[in-house]
Amino acid sequence: MAFIGSLCLLLIFTTLVGHLFNRVGVPSVIGQILVGMLVGPGVFNLIQSSGALNLFSQIGVIILMFLGGLESNLKLLRKYLRPAIVVAVIGVIFPVVMISVASMAFSFSVLEAIFIGVVFSATSVSISVEVLRDYHALNTREGATILGAAVADDIIGVILLSIMISVMGAKDVGSSPHTTNLGLIFVEQVAFFGLTYLLVKWIVPVLMRIGERLLMTSRITITSMVVCLGMAWLADAVGLSGAVGAFFAGIAVAHTPYRTVIENHMEPIGYAVFVPMFFVTIGLKMSFTHLDESAWFVVVLTILACISKLFGCGLGAMMSGFNIHSSYMIGSGMISRGEMGLITAQIGFSSGLLSGAYYSDLILTIVLSTLIAPLFLKHAIHHLPEEDSASLSLGVESETKRS
């Protein structure tokens, strides 16, 4: 029952802090992350990250991304697919180059420095989705570009990590050769997106109609949850983030007549427990051990983690025809590393690509950049000129109609 007590305490804290942060105009996710930092090992050490909390966190990010897909406009995503890819590619090159060079300046080897750059090439759009939803900006051209770029970024990051493990893994692990079949990974991911197309176009609508005929309470919601969790599992199985699968599950379900019902049912499920635990868990992973020895490294890495995505993705957006204000918003939406950065760092650490001391520094930097990201995005949204804010008002109108 210790977990139940911890869960109760965390829900009380996240609700009160979220209320206070919303009251002063700061995204509530920042408050939830700060709760994790304060009650976790980083400060008061009241609650430690556990298997149960991590499980709730995983479910939380899956539901959050499912809701993000549910509210997304597929036509808008298709329209801005090309700029999304440009944003993703340049948004990967900038952090890999900038952070690799900075890491070498701190006496890391070339391969270790490149690996650190690869860790920070990842983007976790989950927190950006939360902020965009709060400001009704998810279903806009900027929101569509951020979502599309994050998916492309995820794929590029998986490929880069696989290459790094292939190059460094056997040497560092010190056991049997650790190789990754990049061809197989590529084929599996292509097959996943092919299956996703079939699911969006034909399979999910049929499944939802079958679910409607079941003699069960909440049958539509249960069917959509099966689709969500199933696609998250498939994405994870082919080396992508489960969040990517959940996002496309949301898109698939959104193109059925049950969208409004599912959104009204899934949002309370996610935001009552699971989504807050995702943000709390990020804070719980923060540790200040040996910070005095590596403070400058963490500070430099945090600054570069923010500006490399901000300028890299912003440049990609400008090259794709966005004005400077929209480019700033897109760059801000790509700063957060969140669970993708944590997952990438964890895989690399497990494969022996980095020592435990430096792994803690990376985790701290990922959490700090994730904490800063919503502030940039909020600032970017509020400083859009009136003509650029027109698209955001469309999101407000559609949100009002749905509610």
C-alpha positions in Angstrom: 0.0 0.0 0.0 3.1 2.3 0.1 2.6 3.1 -3.6 -1.1 4.0 -3.0 0.0 6.5 -0.3 2.7 8.0 -2.6 0.2 8.2 -5.4 -2.3 10.0 -3.2 0.3 12.5 -2.0 1.6 13.2 -5.5 -2.0 13.8 -6.8 -2.6 16.3 -4.0 0.7 18.1 -4.6 0.3 18.2 -8.5 -3.3 19.4 -8.3 -2.5 22.3 -5.8 0.7 23.3 -7.6 -0.9 23.0 -11.0 -3.7 25.3 -9.8 -1.3 27.9 -8.5 0.8 27.8 -11.7 -2.2 28.2 -13.9 -3.4 31.0 -11.7 -0.2 33.0 -12.4 -0.1 32.1 -16.1 2.7 29.4 -16.0 2.0 26.0 -17.7 1.0 23.5 -15.0 3.4 20.9 -16.4 6.3 22.9 -15.0 4.7 22.8 -11.5 4.2 19.0 -11.9 7.9 18.5 -12.8 8.9 20.7 -9.9 6.8 18.6 -7.5 8.8 15.6 -8.7 12.1 17.4 -8.1 11.1 18.5 -4.6 9.7 15.3 -3.2 12.2 13.1 -5.0 15.9 12.3 -4.3 17.0 15.6 -5.7 15.7 17.6 -2.7 13.6 16.2 0.2 13.8 12.5 -0.8 10.2 11.8 0.3 9.3 9.6 -2.7 11.5 7.5 -5.0 10.8 6.5 -8.5 9.4 3.0 -8.6 8.3 0.4 -11.1 4.7 1.2 -10.5 5.3 5.0 -10.9 7.2 4.4 -14.1 4.4 2.2 -15.4 1.9 5.0 -14.7 4.3 7.4 -16.3 4.4 5.3 -19.5 0.7 5.0 -19.7 0.5 8.8 -19.1 2.6 9.7 -22.1 0.8 7.2 -24.2 -2.6 8.7 -23.3 -1.3 12.3 -23.7 0.0 11.6 -27.2 -3.2 9.7 -28.1 -5.2 12.8 -27.2 -2.8 14.9 -29.2 -3.5 12.7 -32.3 -7.2 12.7 -31.6 -7.2 16.6 -31.8 -4.9 16.7 -34.8 -6.0 17.5 -38.4 -4.6 14.8 -40.7 -5.0 17.1 -43.8 -3.0 19.8 -42.0 -0.3 17.2 -41.1 -0.1 16.1 -44.7 0.1 19.7 -45.9 3.0 20.5 -43.7 4.8 17.2 -44.0 7.7 18.6 -46.1 8.5 21.5 -43.8 8.2 19.1 -40.8 10.9 16.9 -42.4 13.1 19.9 -43.1 12.7 21.1 -39.5 13.5 17.7 -38.1 16.6 17.2 -40.2 18.2 20.6 -39.4 16.9 20.2 -35.9 19.0 17.1 -35.5 22.2 18.4 -37.2 22.5 21.5 -35.0 22.5 19.7 -31.6 24.6 16.8 -32.8 27.3 19.2 -34.1 27.1 21.9 -31.3 26.9 19.5 -28.4 29.5 17.1 -29.7 32.0 20.0 -30.1 31.2 21.3 -26.6 31.6 17.8 -25.1 35.0 17.4 -26.7 36.0 20.7 -25.1 35.2 19.0 -21.7 37.7 16.2 -22.6 35.3 13.5 -23.9 36.5 11.2 -26.6 35.2 11.9 -30.1 32.8 8.9 -30.1 31.5 9.7 -26.6 31.0 13.4 -27.6 29.0 12.3 -30.7 26.9 10.0 -28.6 26.1 12.9 -26.2 25.1 14.9 -29.3 22.9 12.1 -30.5 21.1 12.0 -27.1 20.2 15.7 -27.4 19.1 15.3 -31.0 16.0 13.7 -29.7 12.8 15.6 -29.3 9.9 14.8 -26.9 6.8 16.5 -28.1 4.7 15.3 -25.2 5.1 18.5 -23.1 4.8 20.7 -26.2 1.5 18.9 -27.0 0.3 19.7 -23.4 1.1 23.4 -23.8 -0.3 23.6 -27.3 -3.5 22.0 -26.1 -3.7 24.5 -23.2 -3.5 27.4 -25.7 -5.7 25.8 -28.4 -2.7 25.9 -30.8 -2.4 22.2 -31.5 -4.5 22.2 -34.7 -2.6 25.0 -36.4 0.0 25.0 -39.1 2.7 25.6 -36.5 1.3 22.8 -34.3 1.1 20.4 -37.3 4.7 21.1 -38.2 5.9 20.6 -34.6 4.1 17.2 -34.4 5.3 16.1 -37.9 8.8 17.1 -37.1 8.8 15.3 -33.8 7.8 12.0 -35.5 10.5 12.4 -38.1 13.0 13.4 -35.4 12.1 10.2 -33.5 12.9 8.1 -36.5 16.2 9.9 -37.2 17.2 9.6 -33.6 16.6 5.8 -33.5 18.8 5.3 -36.6 21.6 7.5 -35.2 21.5 5.7 -31.8 21.6 2.3 -33.6 24.7 3.4 -35.5 26.4 4.6 -32.3 25.7 1.3 -30.6 27.0 -0.6 -33.6 30.2 1.5 -33.7 30.8 1.7 -29.9 28.8 -1.1 -28.3 31.2 -4.0 -28.6 34.2 -2.0 -27.5 32.6 -0.5 -24.4 30.4 -3.3 -23.2 33.4 -5.6 -23.2 31.6 -8.8 -24.0 30.1 -10.2 -27.2 29.9 -8.0 -30.2 26.8 -5.7 -29.9 25.6 -5.0 -33.4 22.3 -3.6 -34.7 20.8 -4.6 -38.0 20.0 -1.2 -39.4 18.4 -2.7 -42.5 16.0 -4.8 -40.4 15.1 -1.7 -38.2 14.4 0.3 -41.4 12.2 -2.5 -42.9 10.3 -2.9 -39.6 9.7 0.9 -39.3 8.5 1.1 -43.0 6.2 -1.8 -42.3 4.9 -0.1 -39.2 4.0 3.1 -41.1 2.4 0.9 -43.8 0.3 -0.8 -41.2 -0.5 2.7 -39.7 -1.9 3.8 -43.1 -4.1 0.7 -43.3 -5.3 1.2 -39.7 -6.2 4.9 -40.3 -7.9 4.1 -43.6 -9.8 0.9 -43.0 -9.0 -1.2 -39.9 -9.7 1.2 -37.1 -13.1 2.3 -38.4 -14.1 -1.4 -38.7 -12.9 -2.1 -35.2 -14.8 0.9 -33.7 -18.0 -0.2 -35.4 -17.5 -3.7 -34.0 -16.8 -2.2 -30.5 -20.0 -0.2 -30.7 -22.0 -3.5 -30.9 -20.5 -5.1 -27.8 -22.7 -5.4 -24.8 -20.4 -3.7 -22.4 -20.3 -0.4 -20.5 -17.9 2.1 -22.1 -17.4 -0.2 -25.1 -16.3 2.6 -27.4 -13.7 3.8 -24.9 -12.4 0.3 -24.3 -12.0 -0.3 -28.1 -10.2 3.0 -28.5 -7.9 2.1 -25.6 -7.1 -1.2 -27.2 -6.2 0.6 -30.4 -4.1 3.1 -28.5 -2.1 0.6 -26.4 -1.8 -1.8 -29.3 -0.2 0.8 -31.6 2.0 2.0 -28.8 3.3 -1.5 -28.3 3.9 -2.0 -32.0 5.8 1.2 -32.3 8.0 0.2 -29.4 8.6 -3.2 -30.9 10.1 -1.7 -34.1 12.4 0.7 -32.2 10.2 3.8 -32.2 8.8 5.5 -29.1 5.4 4.1 -28.0 4.3 7.8 -28.0 4.6 7.8 -31.8 2.2 4.8 -32.0 -0.2 6.3 -29.6 -0.2 9.6 -31.6 -1.1 7.8 -34.9 -3.8 5.8 -33.0 -5.3 9.1 -32.0 -5.3 10.2 -35.6 -6.9 6.9 -36.7 -9.7 7.1 -34.1 -10.3 10.8 -34.9 -11.4 9.8 -38.4 -14.4 7.9 -37.1 -17.8 9.2 -35.9 -16.8 8.5 -32.2 -14.1 11.2 -31.9 -16.0 13.5 -29.5 -17.2 10.6 -27.2 -13.7 9.2 -27.0 -12.1 12.5 -26.3 -14.6 13.3 -23.5 -14.0 9.8 -21.9 -10.2 9.5 -22.4 -9.3 13.0 -21.2 -10.5 12.4 -17.6 -8.8 8.9 -17.6 -5.5 10.5 -18.5 -5.5 13.7 -16.6 -7.0 12.2 -13.4 -3.9 10.1 -12.7 -1.6 9.0 -15.5 -0.5 12.3 -17.2 0.5 14.1 -14.0 2.6 11.0 -13.0 4.4 11.3 -16.3 5.5 14.8 -15.5 6.2 14.0 -11.9 8.5 11.1 -12.9 10.6 13.5 -14.9 11.3 15.5 -11.8 11.9 12.4 -9.7 14.8 11.4 -12.0 16.7 14.6 -11.2 19.7 14.1 -9.0 22.2 16.7 -7.8 24.9 14.2 -6.9 28.4 15.4 -7.9 26.9 18.6 -9.3 29.7 20.7 -7.8 32.2 18.7 -10.0 30.3 19.0 -13.2 28.2 22.2 -12.8 29.8 24.0 -15.8 29.3 21.0 -18.0 25.6 20.8 -17.0 25.1 24.6 -17.5 26.8 24.6 -21.0 24.9 21.5 -22.1 21.6 22.9 -20.9 22.1 26.2 -22.8 23.2 24.4 -26.0 20.3 21.9 -25.6 17.9 24.8 -25.8 19.5 27.0 -28.4 20.5 24.2 -30.8 16.8 23.1 -31.2 15.5 26.7 -31.1 17.8 28.0 -33.8 18.1 24.7 -35.8 14.4 24.0 -36.0 13.6 27.7 -36.3 16.0 27.9 -39.3 14.4 24.8 -40.9 11.0 26.5 -40.5 12.2 29.7 -42.1 13.7 27.8 -45.0 10.2 26.2 -45.4 8.5 29.6 -45.7 7.4 30.4 -42.2 7.9 33.9 -40.9 10.2 34.7 -38.0 7.4 34.5 -35.3 6.1 31.2 -36.5 9.6 29.9 -36.8 10.3 30.9 -33.2 7.2 29.0 -32.1 8.2 25.9 -34.0 11.7 26.0 -32.7 10.4 26.5 -29.1 8.1 23.5 -29.5 11.0 21.3 -30.4 13.3 22.1 -27.4 11.8 19.6 -24.9 13.8 16.3 -24.7 11.5 14.7 -22.0 11.1 10.9 -22.2 12.8 10.6 -25.6 16.0 12.1 -24.3 15.8 10.0 -21.1 15.1 6.8 -23.2 18.0 7.5 -25.6 20.4 8.2 -22.7 19.2 5.0 -20.9 19.7 2.8 -23.9 23.2 4.2 -24.5 24.1 3.8 -20.8 22.8 0.2 -20.8 24.9 -0.5 -23.8 28.1 0.8 -22.1 28.4 4.0 -24.2 28.8 6.3 -21.2 29.9 6.0 -17.5 27.4 6.3 -14.6 28.7 9.7 -13.5 28.2 11.4 -16.8 24.9 9.6 -17.3 23.6 11.5 -14.2 24.8 14.8 -15.7 22.9 14.0 -18.9 19.7 13.1 -17.0 19.9 16.4 -15.1 20.5 18.4 -18.3 17.5 16.6 -20.1 15.3 17.5 -17.1 16.4 21.1 -17.0 15.9 21.6 -20.8 12.5 19.9 -20.5 11.6 22.3 -17.6 12.6 25.3 -19.7 10.9 24.3 -22.9 7.3 25.2 -22.0 8.4 28.7 -21.0 9.9 29.3 -24.5 6.8 27.9 -26.2 4.4 30.0 -24.1 6.4 33.1 -24.8 6.4 32.3 -28.5 2.6 31.8 -28.6 1.9 35.0 -26.7 4.2 37.1 -29.0 2.7 36.0 -32.3 1.4 39.1 -34.2 -2.3 39.5 -34.6 -2.3 38.3 -38.2 -0.5 35.1 -37.1 -2.7 34.6 -34.1 -5.8 34.2 -36.4 -5.0 30.5 -36.9 -4.9 30.0 -33.1 -8.4 31.5 -32.8 -9.6 28.8 -35.2 -8.4 26.3 -32.7 -10.3 28.0 -29.9 -13.5 28.0 -32.0 -13.2 24.3 -32.8 -12.4 23.5 -29.1 -15.5 25.4 -28.1 -17.7 23.6 -30.6 -16.4 20.2 -29.3 -17.1 21.1 -25.7 
